[in-house]
Amino acid sequence: MAKLKVSEREKIITGAIDYIEEHGMGALTVRGVAKKAGVNIAAINYYFGSKEGLIREVLEYTIGLADSEWLKVLEEGGEDPRLLLKEFMNLCLSDMVKSPGMTKAYFYESFVKQDHSGEYFKHLSAFLLKLRERVEALVGKDKEQLQLLIMQMTSAVIFPAMFPEFYKGFAKYDFKKKGSQDKYIEHLTGCFFRELERKVKI
């Protein structure tokens, strides 16, 4: 079977993702990406206009991939709200741990420039609303309670995903390992539903 030809544009996007994973968003340079992608600097300017244009498209591309995976969980998650939430949180944690550079890149503008208007925040906010509506349809009412608990769960996933080394000394948890990820999400979803059952009959 013949291999699909990768376009120069795709090489640049892949090269930028690899560069961010290795060096971080703050260290990204057009020259560094060009070297990583095996293209000249002029090609990056031709396809993306500038470093900012390249960063914007790389973020949009990776967010789009995440978005499709998240929506697949909603569509195929079945009727058990526990399994639905567990699958989503597992997906978030494992994907973020696998790509820590890109995960931090999504929050870069927020941390460095106090700008919270980025595409990742819009996508995450829109998806969490859909997730709340999906869980609400399965378990009943009380939007506010569901919203607060989903906010807490999401926050409890993002921090260890961005800083997996932090908990190794404290709790002997290695979030780079699937077993630790599964155990953590099992505990997190258990806490979620115990609290929810106090307010809503499941």
C-alpha positions, 0 to 999 in steps of 0.5 A: 500500500502506497504511503500518503504524501505529507504536504509541506504545510502539514510538515510545518504543523507537525514540526511546530507541535514537536517543537512545542513538546520539546521546548515549550510555547515560550521558546518557539521560533520560526527558525526552530520550527523550520529546522524541525520540519525540514523546510525553509523559513520562507515556507512558514511565512508563505503558509502562515504569514508569521509566527503568530499565524502558525501558532494560531493554526497549530492550536486550532488544529490540535483543538479540533482533534481533541474536540472530535474525540470529546464529542465521540465520547458524548455520542457513544457514551451510552446511558450510564452517567458514571461510565460517560464521565469516567471515559471523558475524564480518562481521555482528558487526563491521558491525552494531556499527560501524553502531550504536556507541551501542547496542554501548557500551550493552550493555557500560555496566553492565560498565564503569560498575558492574562488573556482568557479569550483563547480558542481552547477556553471557548471549546472547553466551555462549550463542551462542558456545557454539552457534557452537563446537559448530557449528564443532566438528561441521564440523572435528572435536574439540578443544573447548578449542582451538576455544573459545580461538580463538573467544574471541580472534576475538570480542575482536578484533572487539569492540574495533575495533567500539566504537572504530573511530577508534582504528586510523585513525592507526595502521593507516590502517584505517577500520572504518566502511567495508565494504572495511576490515571485509572485509579485517580479517575475512579476515585474522582468519579466516585466522589462526584457521584457520592456528592451528586446522590446527596442532591439528586436521586440517580 
